[in-house]
Amino acid sequence: MFRQLESLSELECDVLTRLRDSLAAQKHVCVAYSGGVDSSLVAAIAHEQLGEQALAITGVSPSLAPHLLVEARQQVAWLGMRHQEVSTLELQDPSYTSNPQDRCYACKRELHRHLAPIAAEANGALVLDGVNHDDLGDHRPGIAAAKEAGVRSPLAELGITKATVRRLSWALGFPWWDKPAQPCLASRFPYGELISSERLQRVGQAEAWLIQHGFDQVRVRSHGLAARVEVPEERIADLLQPLLRRELVKTLLSQGFTSVSVDVEGLVSGKLNRV
């Protein structure tokens, strides 16, 4: 088992035990693994308890930022877990590319359409995801698609919140325990705006540039060809330093945006859900 490197409360120790017991009770599992802190915890404990009978599967498409795919590969290699990547085709589905409010339903339906046969070939493995208890109170249409596909969510089922996921990951020594949440690139477009491979790539390149310049928490919202940059409120002044600001504008214009602004409210996850 992963050795506990930091202390946990009695309640947190009980939560970890129940998560271990829940996964140990399965014979074969496939984990829908994005590299985020939630699915990484499920994958890690599944691997700990089941060894070669646990497989992590990552859906790969233009909506996944390239650096996140690299990180997912590095993390699963660190765990020593079996890993498979599968290309998903949500960009061929108008119910995804038209970007309705339930876009995530179409995305997860496509993902689990690919995971189901892989799980079937893996001795009828149970498919798990990283949905946590907090996610149940958010706008997450993809959860319905996962349930329809028979996917189980051990974190949510055990009432494990995001904060607890981070605490457990920290105590077990996982280097990514404080990794920022990184929704897929499609979340950068207001509902109703068309999603295309070109637009996803443009946003991904803009965010990659900002990450390379020290802003590990960032969103580049795309309103038509206008870019609106969000960083944490305490980092806005850093972003607006004259030299960096001019370089930011120059870079994003060269990538195909026609205007660049900075959101003075700062980064707020799920901001586009307000409407």
Disulfide bonds with the S-S distance in Angstrom:
none
